[in-house]
Amino acid sequence: MAIDASTPESPGWWLQRLGKRMLDERADTVDSDGEVEPGLDTLKKYADNKAPLPHVPGVDPREAREWMRDARTNWTSLVIDSPTERMHVDGFRFGGADDRSAKASDEDANRIWQENSMDADADLVHYGALSQRRAFVLVEKGDDGRPVLTHETPRQVAVEHAQGNRRKLAAGLKLWRDDWTGQTKATLWTPSDVYHFTTKSQTPSFTGRSAMLHQWDALALPNASDGTEANTLGLVPLVPFINRRNRRPEGFAEHEDVLSIQNRINLSLINLIAAMKYGAFRQRWASGLEVDEDPITGQKLQPYKLDIKSLWTSGDPETKFGEFAATDLKPYVAAVESAVQDLAAISRTPPHYLLGQVVNVSGQALTAAETGLVSKVRDRQRAFGESWEQVMRLAFRVLGDTAKAEAWGAETVWQDAESRTVSELADAAVKKASAGVPWRQRMEDMGYTPQEIDRMEIDRAADALNAAPATDPQPASLQAARDAKQRDTRTLIGRSRDDVPNAA
């Protein structure tokens, strides 16, 4: 049965609108100035070291395709991996009426995090956002009533914000291919309902002008024949992680502004290998030499073979031998290094990550070289941290915990993005202790996770308990009584001295 797509904000209207946007974003587009805007497919190819092969004059791509592929070096992957490997979530910190309730909220959030294996999957979310402009986390209720968090890609998910409000989602769509049934399925979320659709087409398309979607059908559900179920959360359960929103509202990939530099590097490397293949070795020549022909084929016979043990001679005194100069490869190498330096400057990737030339460099110099990368990572953490907090609030909403679902004071605890030595962390902890910084905060600054700090607190209490008999042989209650008695005694002595008249 065809689905109505003509009524704004109807299920069919959202299916067509979001589905078309999702499929259109995969392909490259051309703007009004004639510039090609890369699509998600192109961004993925560059991240996977499948950049298009450039055209080299005088070289047939069909004959040289194999070695031209080997000439590509995937610098863009390093541009994405460098910030991703420094973005790790250690936990969450919730505000509460007292320390006990706040700590309980932290433990509940950590349980949700561990149940969904987010220590590993969170890196997929971060990498997806950095390489594909944005990523999503879907929050659903599992069969056991616990929240289920899954990573989603923009190649399968599209969302629409409410008019005039970029913080509230009006609808979200997930479109995927079901390998088990051979069908394409779609799920649409609105704040009030959830809709399920299916089609037998492997490559569904949306024109954006059709009044009816004939190839789609509403998926029959046990409790609703029209493929509709109530959205108990009251919100679209998709949380977007948008990278570099300041460059483009829908996101900007980490390597998107260095694609042209990657193309330049590939061209320089291919020219380098072509020069090595065809001109790096000295070519021999001979003049005044009569070359015999094959009597059967008529082809010229090669009179000499290049061999380290062979000596070339000729009976004709007019014959001359020589060799051409080899092609100088240094300009090609310099061109590659220059392009790599441009890529490092624009992407704020430390130069020693790319060139690998680190000789007799001090730790302070390396720290200064990584300043741009650390600043970039912290900027991404601020944006992604807000999204992770929204994920945890949705997870608590699944559990029916309204107080934690509206805990706007929650914050994401990130691992330190800056590389520090153990001695630097220990020295900083000692100085912070003298400044009055609490012990737990000092341990967190040293890079310990909340779980490790909890175990350390228990171990500290156990160590103090075990050390008590050696340092304080008297029972605590008896020692306290003696201290009180001594204070009372000193007070009485002071009063008696005040009562004695002055002899003078």
VEXDREN-2710 file (C-alpha; in Angstrom, 1 decimal):
% VEXDREN-2710
k/r/px/py/pz
1/MET/0.0/0.0/0.0
2/ALA/1.4/3.4/-1.0
3/ILE/2.3/5.9/1.7
4/ASP/1.2/9.5/1.6
5/ALA/4.1/11.9/1.3
6/SER/2.3/15.1/0.5
7/THR/1.2/16.2/4.0
8/PRO/4.0/18.1/5.8
9/GLU/5.2/16.4/9.0
10/SER/3.4/13.2/8.2
11/PRO/5.3/9.9/8.4
12/GLY/5.6/9.6/4.6
13/TRP/6.7/13.2/4.3
14/TRP/9.5/12.7/6.9
15/LEU/10.5/9.4/5.2
16/GLN/10.9/11.1/1.9
17/ARG/12.6/14.3/3.2
18/LEU/15.1/12.6/5.4
19/GLY/15.7/9.7/3.1
20/LYS/16.5/12.0/0.2
21/ARG/18.8/14.1/2.3
22/MET/20.7/11.0/3.5
23/LEU/21.2/9.5/0.0
24/ASP/22.1/12.9/-1.6
25/GLU/24.8/13.5/1.0
26/ARG/26.7/10.4/-0.1
27/ALA/27.5/11.8/-3.5
28/ASP/29.7/14.8/-4.5
29/THR/28.0/18.0/-5.3
30/VAL/29.0/21.1/-7.3
31/ASP/28.4/24.6/-5.7
32/SER/27.5/27.8/-7.5
33/ASP/31.2/28.6/-8.1
34/GLY/31.8/25.3/-9.8
35/GLU/33.7/23.9/-6.8
36/VAL/33.2/20.2/-6.1
37/GLU/31.9/19.5/-2.6
38/PRO/33.0/16.0/-1.4
39/GLY/30.3/13.6/-0.3
40/LEU/30.4/11.0/2.4
41/ASP/31.5/8.4/-0.1
42/THR/34.5/10.5/-1.1
43/LEU/35.5/11.3/2.5
44/LYS/35.4/7.6/3.3
45/LYS/37.6/6.7/0.3
46/TYR/40.2/9.2/1.4
47/ALA/40.1/7.9/4.9
48/ASP/40.5/4.3/3.6
49/ASN/43.5/5.1/1.3
50/LYS/41.4/4.9/-1.8
51/ALA/41.9/8.4/-3.2
52/PRO/41.5/8.8/-7.0
53/LEU/44.6/8.2/-9.0
54/PRO/45.9/11.4/-10.7
55/HIS/46.7/11.6/-14.4
56/VAL/50.4/11.5/-15.2
57/PRO/51.4/12.8/-18.7
58/GLY/53.1/10.1/-20.7
59/VAL/51.9/7.2/-18.5
60/ASP/49.1/4.9/-19.4
61/PRO/47.0/4.4/-16.3
62/ARG/45.9/1.0/-17.5
63/GLU/49.5/-0.2/-17.6
64/ALA/50.7/1.5/-14.5
65/ARG/47.6/1.2/-12.2
66/GLU/49.2/-1.4/-9.9
67/TRP/52.3/0.6/-9.0
68/MET/50.4/3.8/-9.0
69/ARG/48.2/2.3/-6.2
70/ASP/51.3/1.5/-4.3
71/ALA/52.5/5.1/-4.7
72/ARG/49.6/6.4/-2.6
73/THR/50.4/7.2/1.0
74/ASN/47.4/7.8/3.3
75/TRP/48.3/10.9/5.3
76/THR/44.7/11.8/5.8
77/SER/44.2/8.7/8.0
78/LEU/46.9/10.0/10.3
79/VAL/45.1/13.4/10.4
80/ILE/42.0/11.6/11.7
81/ASP/43.7/9.1/14.0
82/SER/45.9/11.7/15.8
83/PRO/43.0/13.4/17.6
84/THR/40.9/10.3/17.9
85/GLU/43.5/8.4/19.9
86/ARG/43.6/11.2/22.5
87/MET/39.8/11.4/23.0
88/HIS/38.9/8.8/25.7
89/VAL/36.0/9.1/28.1
90/ASP/36.9/8.2/31.7
91/GLY/33.4/8.6/33.2
92/PHE/30.7/11.1/34.1
93/ARG/30.3/13.5/37.0
94/PHE/26.7/14.3/38.2
95/GLY/25.6/17.0/40.5
96/GLY/23.4/16.1/43.5
97/ALA/21.9/17.3/46.8
98/ASP/24.8/15.7/48.6
99/ASP/28.0/13.8/47.9
100/ARG/26.3/10.4/48.4
101/SER/23.6/11.0/45.7
102/ALA/26.1/12.4/43.3
103/LYS/28.4/9.4/43.7
104/ALA/25.5/7.1/43.2
105/SER/24.6/8.8/40.0
106/ASP/28.2/8.5/38.8
107/GLU/28.1/4.8/39.5
108/ASP/24.8/4.3/37.7
109/ALA/26.2/6.2/34.7
110/ASN/29.3/4.0/34.8
111/ARG/27.2/0.9/34.8
112/ILE/25.3/2.0/31.8
113/TRP/28.6/2.8/30.1
114/GLN/30.1/-0.6/30.8
115/GLU/27.0/-2.6/30.0
116/ASN/27.2/-1.2/26.4
117/SER/30.9/-1.7/26.0
118/MET/31.3/2.0/25.4
119/ASP/35.0/2.0/26.4
120/ALA/35.6/0.6/22.9
121/ASP/32.5/1.8/21.0
122/ALA/33.0/5.4/22.0
123/ASP/36.1/5.5/19.9
124/LEU/34.0/4.4/16.9
125/VAL/31.7/7.4/17.6
126/HIS/34.6/9.8/17.7
127/TYR/36.3/8.4/14.6
128/GLY/33.0/8.4/12.7
129/ALA/32.3/12.0/13.6
130/LEU/35.8/13.1/12.7
131/SER/35.9/11.2/9.4
132/GLN/32.3/11.5/8.3
133/ARG/31.4/15.0/9.6
134/ARG/29.1/13.6/12.3
135/ALA/28.0/10.4/14.1
136/PHE/25.0/9.4/16.1
137/VAL/24.3/7.4/19.2
138/LEU/20.9/5.6/19.4
139/VAL/19.4/5.1/22.8
140/GLU/16.8/2.4/23.1
141/LYS/15.2/0.2/25.8
142/GLY/16.5/-3.4/25.7
143/ASP/14.5/-6.5/26.4
144/ASP/15.6/-6.4/30.1
145/GLY/14.5/-2.8/30.4
146/ARG/18.0/-1.5/30.5
147/PRO/19.2/1.2/28.1
148/VAL/21.0/0.1/24.9
149/LEU/23.5/2.5/23.3
150/THR/24.5/1.9/19.6
151/HIS/26.8/3.8/17.3
152/GLU/25.1/5.0/14.0
153/THR/26.7/6.5/10.9
154/PRO/25.4/9.4/8.7
155/ARG/25.3/6.9/5.8
156/GLN/22.3/5.3/7.6
157/VAL/20.9/8.0/9.8
158/ALA/19.5/11.5/9.2
159/VAL/17.8/13.9/11.6
160/GLU/15.9/17.2/11.4
161/HIS/16.0/19.9/14.0
162/ALA/12.9/21.7/15.1
163/GLN/12.4/25.0/13.4
164/GLY/14.5/27.7/15.0
165/ASN/15.9/25.3/17.6
166/ARG/19.1/23.4/16.8
167/ARG/19.0/21.7/20.2
168/LYS/15.7/19.9/19.8
169/LEU/15.1/17.2/17.2
170/ALA/11.8/17.1/15.3
171/ALA/12.4/13.7/13.6
172/GLY/15.1/11.1/13.0
173/LEU/15.3/8.3/10.4
174/LYS/17.4/5.2/10.1
175/LEU/17.6/3.4/6.7
176/TRP/19.5/0.1/6.4
177/ARG/19.7/-3.0/4.3
178/ASP/18.5/-6.2/6.0
179/ASP/20.7/-9.0/4.7
180/TRP/18.5/-11.7/6.3
181/THR/15.4/-10.9/4.4
182/GLY/16.9/-9.0/1.4
183/GLN/14.7/-6.0/2.2
184/THR/15.5/-2.4/2.9
185/LYS/14.0/-1.2/6.2
186/ALA/13.5/2.2/7.8
187/THR/12.6/3.4/11.3
188/LEU/11.3/6.9/11.8
189/TRP/11.2/8.6/15.2
190/THR/9.2/11.6/16.2
191/PRO/8.7/12.8/19.8
192/SER/5.3/11.1/20.0
193/ASP/5.5/8.0/17.8
194/VAL/7.8/5.5/16.1
195/TYR/7.1/4.3/12.6
196/HIS/8.5/1.3/10.7
197/PHE/8.7/0.9/7.0
198/THR/9.9/-1.7/4.6
199/THR/10.6/-2.1/0.8
200/LYS/11.9/-4.9/-1.4
201/SER/14.0/-2.5/-3.4
202/GLN/17.8/-2.8/-2.8
203/THR/18.4/0.7/-3.9
204/PRO/15.5/2.9/-2.8
205/SER/15.4/6.5/-4.2
206/PHE/13.5/9.6/-3.2
207/THR/12.7/12.4/-5.6
208/GLY/11.4/14.8/-3.1
209/ARG/8.4/15.6/-5.3
210/SER/6.4/12.4/-5.2
211/ALA/3.0/12.7/-3.5
212/MET/2.9/9.0/-2.8
213/LEU/5.7/6.5/-2.0
214/HIS/4.6/3.4/-3.9
215/GLN/7.6/1.2/-3.2
216/TRP/7.3/1.5/0.5
217/ASP/5.0/-0.3/2.9
218/ALA/4.2/0.2/6.6
219/LEU/5.7/-2.7/8.6
220/ALA/3.0/-4.6/10.5
221/LEU/3.5/-4.7/14.3
222/PRO/1.9/-7.0/16.8
223/ASN/0.0/-4.2/18.5
224/ALA/-0.4/-1.8/15.6
225/SER/-1.4/-2.8/12.1
226/ASP/-0.2/0.5/10.6
227/GLY/3.4/0.1/11.6
228/THR/3.2/2.7/14.5
229/GLU/4.2/2.4/18.1
230/ALA/4.2/5.1/20.9
231/ASN/7.5/6.8/21.7
232/THR/7.6/6.4/25.5
233/LEU/10.7/8.6/25.8
234/GLY/8.9/11.7/24.4
235/LEU/12.1/12.6/22.5
236/VAL/13.8/11.5/19.3
237/PRO/16.3/8.9/20.8
238/LEU/19.2/9.9/18.5
239/VAL/22.0/12.1/19.8
240/PRO/24.2/13.7/17.0
241/PHE/28.0/14.2/17.5
242/ILE/28.8/17.0/15.0
243/ASN/32.4/17.7/14.2
244/ARG/33.5/21.3/13.6
245/ARG/30.1/22.9/13.7
246/ASN/31.8/26.3/13.3
247/ARG/32.8/25.4/9.8
248/ARG/29.5/24.0/8.7
249/PRO/26.3/23.5/10.7
250/GLU/25.9/19.9/9.6
251/GLY/29.6/19.1/10.3
252/PHE/33.0/19.3/8.7
253/ALA/35.3/16.3/8.4
254/GLU/38.7/16.5/10.0
255/HIS/40.5/15.8/6.7
256/GLU/38.1/17.7/4.5
257/ASP/40.2/20.8/4.0
258/VAL/43.4/18.8/3.2
259/LEU/42.1/16.6/0.4
260/SER/43.7/18.8/-2.2
261/ILE/47.1/18.5/-0.4
262/GLN/46.6/14.7/-0.3
263/ASN/46.1/14.8/-4.1
264/ARG/49.3/16.8/-4.5
265/ILE/51.2/14.3/-2.3
266/ASN/49.9/11.4/-4.4
267/LEU/50.9/13.1/-7.6
268/SER/54.4/13.9/-6.4
269/LEU/54.8/10.3/-5.2
270/ILE/53.6/8.9/-8.4
271/ASN/56.0/11.2/-10.4
272/LEU/58.7/10.0/-8.1
273/ILE/58.1/6.4/-8.7
274/ALA/57.7/7.0/-12.4
275/ALA/61.1/8.7/-12.4
276/MET/62.6/5.9/-10.5
277/LYS/61.0/3.3/-12.8
278/TYR/61.9/5.0/-16.1
279/GLY/64.8/7.4/-15.5
280/ALA/66.6/6.8/-12.3
281/PHE/68.9/4.2/-13.9
282/ARG/71.5/5.2/-16.5
283/GLN/70.4/4.3/-20.0
284/ARG/73.0/3.1/-22.4
285/TRP/73.4/4.1/-26.0
286/ALA/75.5/3.0/-29.0
287/SER/76.2/4.7/-32.3
288/GLY/77.8/3.3/-35.5
289/LEU/76.6/-0.2/-34.6
290/GLU/75.0/-2.5/-37.1
291/VAL/72.2/-4.5/-35.5
292/ASP/71.2/-7.8/-37.0
293/GLU/67.6/-8.8/-37.6
294/ASP/65.8/-12.0/-36.9
295/PRO/65.3/-13.7/-40.3
296/ILE/61.9/-15.0/-39.2
297/THR/60.3/-12.2/-37.4
298/GLY/62.3/-9.3/-38.9
299/GLN/62.8/-7.8/-35.4
300/LYS/66.0/-6.2/-34.3
301/LEU/68.2/-8.5/-32.2
302/GLN/69.6/-7.2/-28.9
303/PRO/73.3/-7.4/-29.3
304/TYR/74.3/-6.7/-25.7
305/LYS/72.8/-7.5/-22.3
306/LEU/73.4/-5.4/-19.2
307/ASP/75.5/-7.6/-16.9
308/ILE/78.1/-6.8/-14.3
309/LYS/80.3/-9.6/-15.7
310/SER/79.9/-8.7/-19.3
311/LEU/82.3/-6.6/-21.5
312/TRP/80.9/-4.9/-24.5
313/THR/83.1/-4.9/-27.6
314/SER/82.6/-4.2/-31.2
315/GLY/84.8/-5.0/-34.3
316/ASP/83.8/-1.7/-36.0
317/PRO/86.2/1.0/-34.9
318/GLU/83.5/3.6/-35.6
319/THR/81.2/2.2/-32.9
320/LYS/80.8/4.3/-29.8
321/PHE/79.2/3.5/-26.5
322/GLY/77.8/5.9/-23.9
323/GLU/75.1/6.5/-21.3
324/PHE/72.6/9.1/-20.4
325/ALA/72.5/10.8/-17.0
326/ALA/70.1/9.5/-14.4
327/THR/67.1/11.5/-13.3
328/ASP/67.7/13.5/-10.1
329/LEU/65.1/12.3/-7.5
330/LYS/65.8/15.0/-4.9
331/PRO/63.3/17.5/-6.4
332/TYR/60.5/14.9/-6.2
333/VAL/61.3/14.1/-2.5
334/ALA/61.5/17.8/-1.7
335/ALA/58.0/18.3/-3.3
336/VAL/56.6/15.6/-1.1
337/GLU/58.1/17.0/2.1
338/SER/56.8/20.4/1.3
339/ALA/53.3/19.2/0.8
340/VAL/53.4/17.1/4.0
341/GLN/54.5/20.3/5.9
342/ASP/51.5/22.1/4.5
343/LEU/49.2/19.3/5.5
344/ALA/50.7/19.4/9.1
345/ALA/50.2/23.1/9.4
346/ILE/46.6/23.2/8.2
347/SER/45.5/20.1/10.1
348/ARG/47.5/21.0/13.2
349/THR/49.1/17.6/13.2
350/PRO/52.6/17.5/14.9
351/PRO/55.3/17.5/12.3
352/HIS/57.2/14.6/13.9
353/TYR/54.0/12.5/13.5
354/LEU/54.2/12.9/9.8
355/LEU/57.9/13.2/8.9
356/GLY/59.3/11.1/11.7
357/GLN/62.5/13.2/12.0
358/VAL/63.0/13.4/15.8
359/VAL/66.7/13.6/16.6
360/ASN/68.1/15.2/19.9
361/VAL/64.8/17.0/20.6
362/SER/64.0/18.0/24.1
363/GLY/60.7/17.1/25.8
364/GLN/59.7/20.8/25.9
365/ALA/60.2/21.1/22.2
366/LEU/57.9/18.1/21.6
367/THR/55.3/19.5/24.0
368/ALA/55.4/22.8/22.1
369/ALA/55.0/20.9/18.8
370/GLU/51.9/19.2/20.1
371/THR/50.2/22.3/21.4
372/GLY/48.0/22.7/18.3
373/LEU/46.9/19.1/18.4
374/VAL/46.1/19.3/22.1
375/SER/44.1/22.5/21.6
376/LYS/42.2/20.9/18.7
377/VAL/41.4/17.8/20.8
378/ARG/40.1/19.9/23.7
379/ASP/37.9/21.8/21.3
380/ARG/36.3/18.5/20.0
381/GLN/35.9/17.3/23.6
382/ARG/33.8/20.3/24.6
383/ALA/31.4/19.6/21.7
384/PHE/31.3/15.8/22.1
385/GLY/31.1/16.1/25.9
386/GLU/27.7/17.8/25.6
387/SER/26.5/15.0/23.3
388/TRP/27.7/12.3/25.7
389/GLU/25.9/14.0/28.6
390/GLN/22.7/14.0/26.5
391/VAL/23.2/10.3/25.8
392/MET/23.4/9.5/29.6
393/ARG/20.3/11.7/30.3
394/LEU/18.4/9.8/27.7
395/ALA/19.6/6.5/29.2
396/PHE/18.3/7.5/32.6
397/ARG/15.0/8.5/30.9
398/VAL/14.8/4.9/29.7
399/LEU/15.1/3.8/33.3
400/GLY/12.4/6.2/34.4
401/ASP/14.8/8.2/36.6
402/THR/13.5/11.7/36.0
403/ALA/15.9/13.4/38.4
404/LYS/19.0/12.1/36.6
405/ALA/17.4/12.6/33.2
406/GLU/17.2/16.3/34.0
407/ALA/20.6/16.5/35.7
408/TRP/21.8/19.5/33.8
409/GLY/24.9/19.8/36.0
410/ALA/26.3/16.5/34.6
411/GLU/29.7/16.7/32.9
412/THR/31.9/14.3/30.9
413/VAL/35.2/13.3/32.4
414/TRP/37.8/13.1/29.7
415/GLN/41.3/11.6/29.8
416/ASP/44.0/14.2/29.7
417/ALA/44.7/15.0/26.0
418/GLU/48.2/16.1/26.8
419/SER/51.1/13.7/27.0
420/ARG/52.8/14.0/30.4
421/THR/55.5/11.9/32.1
422/VAL/54.9/10.2/35.5
423/SER/57.3/12.5/37.2
424/GLU/55.5/15.6/35.9
425/LEU/52.2/14.2/37.2
426/ALA/53.6/13.3/40.6
427/ASP/55.3/16.7/41.0
428/ALA/52.0/18.5/40.1
429/ALA/50.1/16.3/42.6
430/VAL/52.5/17.3/45.4
431/LYS/52.2/21.0/44.6
432/LYS/48.4/20.7/44.4
433/ALA/48.3/18.9/47.8
434/SER/50.1/21.9/49.4
435/ALA/47.6/24.2/47.8
436/GLY/44.7/22.3/49.4
437/VAL/43.4/20.4/46.4
438/PRO/41.4/17.3/47.6
439/TRP/43.0/13.9/47.2
440/ARG/40.4/12.5/44.9
441/GLN/40.8/15.4/42.5
442/ARG/44.6/15.0/42.5
443/MET/44.2/11.4/41.6
444/GLU/41.9/12.3/38.8
445/ASP/44.4/14.8/37.5
446/MET/47.1/12.1/37.5
447/GLY/45.0/10.2/35.0
448/TYR/43.4/7.5/37.1
449/THR/39.9/6.5/36.1
450/PRO/36.9/6.8/38.6
451/GLN/36.9/3.0/39.1
452/GLU/40.6/3.0/39.9
453/ILE/40.2/5.9/42.4
454/ASP/37.3/4.1/44.1
455/ARG/39.6/1.0/44.6
456/MET/42.4/3.2/45.8
457/GLU/40.2/4.8/48.4
458/ILE/39.3/1.4/49.8
459/ASP/43.0/0.4/49.8
460/ARG/44.0/3.7/51.5
461/ALA/41.4/3.0/54.3
462/ALA/42.8/-0.6/54.6
463/ASP/46.4/0.6/54.8
464/ALA/45.5/3.2/57.5
465/LEU/43.7/0.5/59.5
466/ASN/46.7/-1.8/59.3
467/ALA/49.1/1.0/60.2
468/ALA/47.1/2.1/63.2
469/PRO/48.6/-0.4/65.8
470/ALA/52.1/0.5/64.9
471/THR/51.7/4.3/65.2
472/ASP/49.0/4.5/67.9
473/PRO/49.2/1.5/70.3
474/GLN/46.4/2.9/72.5
475/PRO/42.8/2.4/71.5
476/ALA/41.3/5.4/69.8
477/SER/38.6/5.9/72.5
478/LEU/41.2/5.7/75.3
479/GLN/43.5/8.1/73.6
480/ALA/40.7/10.6/73.0
481/ALA/39.7/10.5/76.7
482/ARG/43.3/11.1/77.8
483/ASP/43.6/14.1/75.4
484/ALA/40.3/15.5/76.8
485/LYS/41.6/15.1/80.4
486/GLN/44.9/16.9/79.5
487/ARG/42.9/19.8/78.0
488/ASP/40.8/20.1/81.1
489/THR/43.9/20.0/83.3
490/ARG/45.5/22.8/81.4
491/THR/42.4/24.9/81.6
492/LEU/42.2/24.4/85.4
493/ILE/45.9/25.4/85.8
494/GLY/45.4/28.5/83.8
495/ARG/42.4/29.6/85.9
496/SER/44.2/29.0/89.2
497/ARG/47.1/31.2/88.1
498/ASP/44.6/34.0/87.3
499/ASP/43.2/33.9/90.8
500/VAL/46.7/34.3/92.5
501/PRO/47.2/38.1/93.5
502/ASN/50.1/39.9/92.1
503/ALA/52.9/40.0/94.6
504/ALA/54.1/43.4/93.4
END
